[in-house]
Amino acid sequence: MIEFAIQFTLALLLVWITIFVFWRNYRIDKFRDDLFALRNELFDYAAKGGISFDEPAYGILRNTMNGLLRYAERISFTHTLLVSVTQRLRPSPAYEKMFQRWALVFNRLDAPQREAIQNFNIRLSRLLIERVLTSSPLPIFLMFLYACVSFVYKLIRGVERQDVKSRLKPSIDIVEAQALEAQTVQMKLAAA
């Protein structure tokens, strides 16, 4: 009986280490690799003349990616949840200003550039959503639970509920704004 308890405890410890140490590090590294690849595609697009390197939309998107790369280990489900709740309780005018600036510089682009930059931005958001949802076992479980509830809802009401990614988008936008803000501050400190 004692031998079984020791084996069971060791097995639980091994599972805990695998999930909370190795899984976490693997997901952070995968997120950074995917983000580096996306940033390189953006650079290649600009290098081929798709958009000017001096264009503000390019700069904002690239700095957002750089900020996310720098602070990837801080991005998690818990962080995103706290940011979302905080923003709803006490909205930050700085983030609202960033969203307005993004809309302004984005709308200045011509149609092909706008489409390409929008595509890069959508892919960035997808990477970030994937990072948040796979940051620990809890959001994976909650996502499964949400899918089950949505399925039952659809059976009863005949209408689909909003998917998880659409519900997370406003929170993801705030995380992106935080990354851009952190990167901007870091660049100003480096220049000083």
N, C-alpha and C positions, 0 to 999 in steps of 0.2 A: 504494500500500500504506500509506504513512504517512497519507495523507488519510483512508483507511478507518478506520485506528486512531484518529485524532482524532475522527472522526464517531461511532465506536462508543463511545469514552470519554465524549464529550459526551452521547450518548443514555443511557448508564448513569448518568451524573451527574444527568440530568433525571429519570430513573425513581427514583433514590434520593431526590432532593429531594421529588418528588411523594409517594412512599410515606412517608418518615420525617418530613416537615415538614408538607405540606398535609393528607395523610390523617390524621395524628395530631391536628392542630388541628381539623379538621372533626369527627372522632369525639368529641373532648372537648366541642366546642360542641354537638353533637347530644345527647350524654349530658346536659349541663347543661340544655338546652332541655326534653328529655323529663322530667328530674327536676323542673324548675320547674313543668311542667304537672301532674305527679303531686302535688307538694306543694300546688299551688293547689286541686286536686280534694279533697285531704284537708282543707284549710282550709274549702272550701265545704261539705263534708260536716259538719264541726263547726259551721259558722255556721248551717246549716239545722236544727241541733238533733240531729243524728245521734249526737254524742258531745260531752261537755263539754270545753272547752278546758283545764280543770284536770285532766282524767283523765290519770293517769300513762302509759297506753298511747299516748295521743295525743302527749304530750310526748316520749316516747322515740322514737316513729316520726318525728315532725317534726324533732327534734334529729339523728337519724341522717341524714335527708335533707339537713339544713343542713350537716352535716359532710362528706357526700359532695359536695355542691355546692362547698364551700370547697376541698376537696382533690382534685377530679376529675382534675387533671393528674397526680397521683401514682399514680392507680389504673391498673395495667397487668397484663398476664399475668405478667410477671416478679415484680412486687410480690406478687401473689396467690400465686404459687408459693412465694416465699420465706416469706411469712406462714404458709402451710399447713405447710411443712416445719418452720419454727421452732416452731409451735404443737404439732406432733406430737412433736418432740424434747423440748421443754421447755414443757409447757402452762402458760398464764398463768391463775392463779386469778382475776385481775380479769375476764377475759373470761367465765370460767365463772360468775362472780357476776352479770355483766350478763345472760347467757342465763337464769339462774335468776330474776332480777328480771323480765325480760321475760315469762317463762312465768307468773309470779305475777300481774302486772298484767293480762296478757292473759286469764287464766282468771277474773279478777274481773268481766269485762265480761258483759253479758247477750248472748244468742244473736245478735240482729241486729247489735249493735255488734262482736261477735267476728268475725262473718262479714265485715263491711265492713273492719275493720282487717286481718284476714287477707288479704283481697283486695288492699288497698293494699301490704301487706308482700310478697306474692307478686309483684306488679307491680314493686316496688322491686328485688327480687332478680333478676327477669328483666332489668331495665334494667342492673343491675350485671354480670350474666353477659354480656350483649351487649357492654357496655363492655370487659370483660376479654378476651373472645374476638375482638374486632375492634380491639384496641389496637395491633396490629402484624401484619405478614404471617405471623410465626411461628405464633401460635396458630391462624390461619386454615388454614395448611398442616397443623398437627397435628390440627385438627378433621377435615379432609378425610381424613387418614391414619387417624384413629380410626374414621371412618365406613366406610372400606374394610375395615379389620380386623374391625369389628363385622359387616359384611355377610358376610364369609367365615366368621366364627365362627357366624353364624346358619345359613349353608348347611351347615356341617359338623355342628354340634351340634343345630340345630333350635330353639335358644333365643336370644332376643335378649339382648345385653349391656346393662348399665345405660347410659343415655344420658349425654352429656357434661354436661348441665345438672345432672343428679342427682349426678354425681360431683363437680362443682364446688361444690355447695351448702354443704358445711361450710366450705370456704375462703372463700366469699362471706360467710357469717355472720361470720367473723372480721374480714373487711374492714369490714363494717357496724359491728361492735363497735369497731373502731379509729376509725372516723369518729365514732361516738357519743362515744367517750372524748375525742377531740380537740376536738369541739364543746363538750363539758361543761367541759373545761379552759379553753377559750377564753372561755366564758360566765363562769366563776369569775374569770378574770383581768380581764375587762371590768367585773365587779361590784366588784372590789377597788379 
